[in-house]
Amino acid sequence: MSRTLNIHNFKAFKDQSIEIRPLTLLSGLNGTGKSTTLQAIALLRQSMDASGFSNIHGLLLNGELIELGVGADVLHNEHTDNDISFIVNTADSDDYYIYKATYSSASDVLPRKTSFRKGDPIPGLYSEGFQYLKADRISPAVHYPKSHHIITVRKFLGVRGEYTAHYLNHYRDERVSDQVRLHPLAPKKNGLLAQVNAWLQEISPGASVNVEAVPRTDFMRVEYTYGSTAGIRGGDPFRATNVGFGLTYSLPIIVACLASAKGSLVLLENPEAHLHPKGQVAIGELIARAAAAGVQILVETHSDHVLNGIRIAVKEGLIPNTSVGLNFFSRADSSSQPMNAQPEISPTGRISEWPEGFFDQWDKSLDRILD
């Protein structure tokens, strides 16, 4: 079931509509609204968490997920009224969701004006297993934090993926039950750690990760080894600080895609960061596989390789083309409202239209080189 998220007077958007499909890709130039979309969803979740899941008493602008400042920082510059609102409509039913807040320039909690919820606004928005992995994820470090409550009750990796090591250690033998998410070269090794290592080898051939608790501390250790078989350690281990950024940066993305339960919601910022193009394509494919398994995913990306990984997944029948929504935000100048073009992917992976600026820089640069 597709949904439409309507955002009013929030950050980059005076009025904007984004169709939410099982896999929704957000692309565009910097400052055109990709992060605004994810932050709007995270803001609703953060505000609900603060009130104990009973009701949203106000929009909490600063918290665990996002820190946006005060009302003056989030109200759209060209507003004609003082309402900030988020409305979700569904195409196939009369379910809908309305949340309106009243602007308060110096407050970091915007009072609720109107709210109404009929049905689930976005699958997984208020359920356990919600993940929001921001662009500034964990970097290679000597150790990482532990939290039994966060990984077992909330099943949360942390906004920077900081609890990924603890999560992976705790659930290392948990079975990845959906066939579509299993790496095609390791379909019989369906434990979480084995599958993480199978996909990790798409990032760096022969690499595998191992995690372990540091005795008598609240920390986890991450080590990488290089062998010839996914999930099998070979050679001496390397601490994370002695291995490239790409492995550690992609680890939370891989774990979220493999471990998130059907019906949960995953928000991803720049999954391509620090990855070679081959790894970016693999991450795009894995994201598509997770969405095909029933995980609601919104991903912000600047990578045509991630897009191509998704297109390949469509062409190979891993996910229906109608389950993928593309959004390309652009604006004519710095003062104009962002526009949202929504090309379609065909069953063969073709794109219906290529708006100016939509992953076309390679062609433009090549034209200049050959001119």
GIURQUI-V651965 format. One line per field, one symbol per residue. phi: phi as a letter, one per 30 degrees, with the letter a starting at -180 (. if undefined). A space follows every 10 residues. Layout:
# GIURQUI-V651965
phi->???
This chain:
# GIURQUI-V651965
phi->.dbccccbic hdcdabcbdc cebcccbkdd ickddedddd dddddddded ciidaccldd dbaddbbcjb eddcdedcdc bcccbbbccc dcacdabbbb bcdbdcccbc ddcbbabbic ebeidccdid bbcddddece bdabdcaddd dcddhcdjdc idcdddeddd cecddddded ddddcbdccc dedddedddd dddbeidbcb baddehbcbc ccbcbbbcbe icdbiddcde dcbededddd edddddddcd dejdcbcbch ddeicdeddd dddddddddd dddjddbbbc bccdddeddd ddddddidbd dddcccbbca bdadcddecb dbdccdecid cdabdejdhc dedddddddd d
